[in-house]
């Protein structure tokens, strides 16, 4: 799979742009704030129906404009595919594949798999468990459309149960049979999600270990573990046991929405005891493992987007990453960097074809 071209209209700082890409490595170079990362975000929209950095669609519209549009032509499984995304203020987002609008955006997820690596990804380590669940859900959703449907259903049931708990707190009385119905709904969806997360981690952890060992030349001992309340206890039983606590707190305190990924280095929490370099290596290893997992389960290579990472890694880690690129482990790659000469030097060293675009205040040109 590869993205042949992209057209932007009023997207972020781009009034109008149209650019064609090579099948191998495409680099966007320019000063900070020129709009390099915005191009990656536009590609992310085409593949996953939303921006990578900001979930609010209308905030991507160029200042003083009423809409934005992104269009891209892909070659996928030897077929040409046209994807169009349009957002107009106060209107529903339009998303089309080959001019046909989707009934549900979830039906698009996974057709055009993508992995994004960004300096902001350290949030996976530094922020709360929601970030780590989002990472896990993103990978599984791109390989299993039923998983995303089940996740949406679970969150709907969770909202209903939490609303009932708030109502109980106000009225000081409740119908146990109604709570039991919500419990049953939550359990039905939750068990399916739990089973799929467990199965995913069995395949994912060995991939992660392989990439981390390669990047760091096996000099560090790190750990990745999936933790869930459902591992040792029946979900239905958990909900019954926690009902009094839930009524006091007015929210559901047990379930797969409390799942966690545990990151360690030398058996200590990575967040507290990992250096910046170790944390970056950990995150990049997660993303490369995501890429390998998607490739294995989709049967073709996803897009790989690398946002400003050469500036954030030491020379050794850059060399190891580029060694993988030169061995053709990846398909089409998009890179942003502030230094044109640095990008040229890196890819000249590994003898990999490179197309460079210079970005300047929302305009694009071939270097």
Secondary structure, 3 states (H helix, E strand, C coil): CEEEEEEEEEECCEEEEEEECCCCEEEEECCCCCCHHHHHHHHHHHHHCCCCCCCCHHHHECCCCCEEEEEEEEEECCEEEEEEEEEECCCCCEEEECCEECCCHHHCCCCCCEEEEEHHHHHHHHCCHHHHHHHHHHHHHCCCHHHHHHHHHHHHHHHHHHHHHHHHHHHCCCCHHHHHHHHHHHHHHHHHHHHHHHHHHHHHHHHHHHHHHHHHCCCCCEEEEEECHHHCCCHHHHHHHCHHHHHHHCCCCCCHHHCEEEEEECCEEHHHHCCHHHHHHHHHHHHHHHHHHHHHHHCCCCEEEEECCCCCCCHHHHHHHHHHHHCCCCCCEEEEECCHHHHHHHHHHCCCCEEEEEEECCEEEEC
